[in-house]
Amino acid sequence: MKLVLLNSKKETCHSKIIEKIKDLVNSVNPSIGYMTSRLDRSGYYYQQTKANYEKYDLKLGQAIDLTDEYDAHWIHTLFACDAIHLTDGNAFQFMYWIKKRNLELQLIDYCNTGGLLIGEGAGAILFTPTLTISTLCGHKNNFNLDNTKGFGFTNFHFLPCEINKHDILKGTNWAKHHHCTTVLGGSNDAMIVDDNNITYIGNPTIIPGAKIVQEERRRTIHKWLYFTRK
């Protein structure tokens, strides 16, 4: 199982994150698919992501819009890619469209058979136990999802944020209430899951229960972070 969970606050990604993506894909000419559920008729977000990858000699391939512009003809091409980038947006909306297009099981199978999933913002929240942490980012369940569980690829929660005092307080309260390790990912922070190895890039704040892990203690991250296969 290979996952990258990252924040999307900045237009450019940290070079170390891109290098890690290259390592995880382990292909001479890797193809990266693109899946989104947010309206982008002008292609602004797609072009932004495309330019970011091309800056590091990676090409963004097949793009799939799950909303009204969805075309099932290209799904096979998407899942043939070495990696799939799931964009930011609204986590509830994203899962709604994934379910509506009957792609939930395909994404799980793709992940469990070696495909790399790259989650950006809301896309990263999808990999975690529940979508409801996205309410801390202002996301609303306007699609009335009865089941607000995430894919559960990880047993830690991920909150993309600015990591200020307000965010840390929100994250601490969340971790305490849900009794689950919570990762606050700031700009250019990323969590990397590579089978049994979980590492991080940047300077995320790790909250195991209600306890914030300080910088000098972050190297013991393995004590609190773990994942489970579906």
C-alpha positions in Angstrom: 0.0 0.0 0.0 1.4 3.3 -1.1 -0.1 6.7 -0.1 0.9 10.3 0.0 -1.2 12.7 2.1 -0.4 16.4 1.6 -1.7 19.8 2.1 -2.5 22.0 -0.8 -2.1 25.6 0.5 0.7 26.4 -1.8 0.8 26.2 -5.6 4.1 24.4 -5.6 5.0 21.2 -3.9 8.1 20.7 -1.8 10.8 19.1 -4.0 11.3 16.3 -1.4 7.6 15.3 -1.7 8.0 15.0 -5.5 11.2 13.0 -5.1 9.4 10.6 -2.7 6.6 10.2 -5.3 9.2 9.3 -7.9 10.7 6.7 -5.5 7.3 5.2 -4.7 6.3 5.0 -8.4 9.6 3.5 -9.3 9.1 3.8 -13.1 11.2 5.2 -15.9 8.4 7.2 -17.4 5.7 7.3 -14.7 2.1 8.2 -15.6 0.1 10.1 -13.0 -3.7 10.2 -13.3 -5.9 13.1 -12.1 -9.2 12.7 -10.3 -11.3 15.6 -9.2 -14.8 16.4 -7.9 -14.7 20.2 -7.9 -15.9 22.3 -10.8 -13.0 23.4 -12.9 -14.3 24.3 -16.3 -11.5 26.7 -17.0 -9.0 24.0 -16.1 -7.2 26.3 -13.6 -6.6 23.7 -10.9 -5.6 21.0 -13.4 -3.1 23.2 -15.2 -1.7 24.3 -11.8 -1.2 20.7 -10.8 0.2 19.8 -14.2 2.7 22.6 -14.1 3.8 21.6 -10.7 4.6 18.0 -11.7 6.2 19.1 -15.0 8.6 21.3 -13.0 10.0 18.0 -11.6 9.9 16.1 -14.9 6.7 14.2 -14.1 3.8 14.2 -16.6 0.2 14.4 -15.5 -1.8 12.0 -17.7 -5.5 11.0 -17.8 -7.8 13.4 -16.0 -11.2 12.4 -14.8 -13.9 14.9 -13.6 -16.4 12.9 -11.5 -19.1 15.6 -11.7 -21.4 16.3 -14.7 -18.5 16.2 -17.1 -17.8 12.6 -16.2 -16.8 10.2 -19.0 -16.6 6.5 -18.0 -14.8 5.8 -21.3 -11.5 7.0 -19.7 -11.7 5.1 -16.4 -9.6 2.2 -17.7 -6.9 4.6 -18.8 -7.0 6.3 -15.4 -6.5 3.1 -13.4 -3.7 2.0 -15.8 -1.6 5.0 -14.5 1.2 4.4 -12.0 -0.3 6.9 -9.6 -3.5 8.8 -9.2 -3.7 12.3 -7.8 -6.9 13.1 -5.9 -7.4 16.8 -5.7 -8.5 19.2 -3.0 -12.1 20.4 -2.7 -14.8 19.1 -0.3 -14.3 15.7 1.2 -18.0 14.9 1.4 -18.6 16.0 -2.2 -15.6 13.9 -3.3 -16.8 10.7 -1.7 -20.4 11.3 -2.9 -19.2 11.4 -6.5 -16.9 8.4 -6.1 -19.8 6.4 -4.8 -22.1 7.7 -7.5 -19.7 6.6 -10.2 -19.2 3.2 -8.5 -15.4 3.7 -8.2 -15.0 3.0 -4.4 -14.0 -0.6 -4.8 -11.8 0.1 -7.8 -9.8 2.7 -5.8 -9.5 0.2 -2.9 -8.3 -2.5 -5.3 -5.9 -0.1 -7.0 -4.3 0.8 -3.7 -4.1 -2.7 -2.4 -2.4 -4.0 -5.6 0.4 -1.5 -5.7 -1.0 1.7 -7.2 0.1 4.9 -5.6 -2.6 7.3 -4.4 -1.7 10.9 -3.9 -4.2 12.8 -1.8 -4.2 16.6 -1.8 -6.2 18.3 1.0 -9.7 16.8 0.8 -8.3 14.0 -1.4 -6.0 13.0 1.5 -8.9 13.1 4.0 -10.6 10.4 1.9 -7.8 7.9 2.9 -8.5 8.3 6.6 -11.1 6.7 8.9 -13.7 9.4 8.6 -14.6 12.4 6.5 -16.0 14.4 9.4 -12.6 15.8 10.3 -13.0 17.9 7.2 -15.7 20.0 9.0 -12.8 21.6 10.8 -11.8 22.9 7.4 -15.3 24.3 6.8 -16.5 21.4 4.6 -20.2 20.7 4.8 -22.1 17.5 4.0 -24.4 19.1 1.6 -24.8 15.9 -0.3 -26.4 14.2 2.7 -24.0 11.2 2.8 -25.4 8.7 5.4 -22.0 7.0 5.6 -19.3 9.5 6.3 -16.5 7.0 6.7 -13.3 7.4 4.6 -11.5 4.6 2.9 -9.7 3.7 6.2 -6.4 3.1 4.5 -4.8 4.8 7.6 -5.6 4.6 11.2 -4.6 8.2 11.7 -6.6 11.3 10.9 -5.2 14.0 8.6 -6.1 17.7 8.9 -4.7 20.0 6.2 -4.3 23.4 7.8 -2.0 26.4 8.6 -0.9 24.9 12.0 -1.5 28.0 14.1 -2.6 28.0 17.7 -6.3 27.8 16.6 -5.6 24.8 14.4 -3.6 23.0 17.1 -6.4 23.5 19.6 -9.0 22.1 17.1 -6.7 19.2 16.3 -6.0 18.4 19.9 -9.8 18.5 20.8 -10.5 16.2 17.8 -7.8 13.7 18.8 -9.0 13.6 22.4 -12.6 13.2 21.5 -12.0 10.5 18.8 -9.1 8.8 20.6 -7.2 8.7 17.4 -3.8 10.0 16.3 -4.3 13.2 14.3 -1.8 14.7 12.0 -1.9 18.5 11.2 -0.3 19.0 7.8 0.8 22.5 7.0 2.0 23.9 3.7 4.5 21.6 2.0 4.0 18.9 4.7 3.3 15.3 3.7 2.7 11.9 5.3 4.1 9.0 3.3 2.8 5.4 3.7 4.9 2.8 2.1 3.6 -0.6 3.3 4.8 -0.9 6.9 6.8 2.3 6.8 5.2 5.6 7.7 7.3 8.7 7.4 6.8 12.4 7.0 8.2 15.4 5.0 8.2 18.9 6.3 7.1 19.8 9.8 3.7 18.3 10.6 2.3 18.3 14.1 1.5 14.8 15.4 -1.2 14.6 18.1 -1.5 11.1 19.7 -4.7 11.5 21.7 -4.4 14.9 23.4 -0.6 15.0 23.5 1.3 17.2 20.9 4.6 15.6 19.8 7.3 18.3 20.0 10.0 18.5 17.3 12.6 16.6 19.4 10.2 13.7 19.9 8.8 13.4 16.4 11.4 10.7 15.4 9.3 8.3 17.6 6.4 8.7 15.2 6.2 5.0 14.7 4.8 4.6 18.3 1.6 6.4 17.3 1.1 6.1 13.6 0.0 2.8 11.9 -2.2 1.8 9.1 -4.5 -1.1 8.2 -5.3 -2.9 5.0 -8.9 -3.0 3.8 
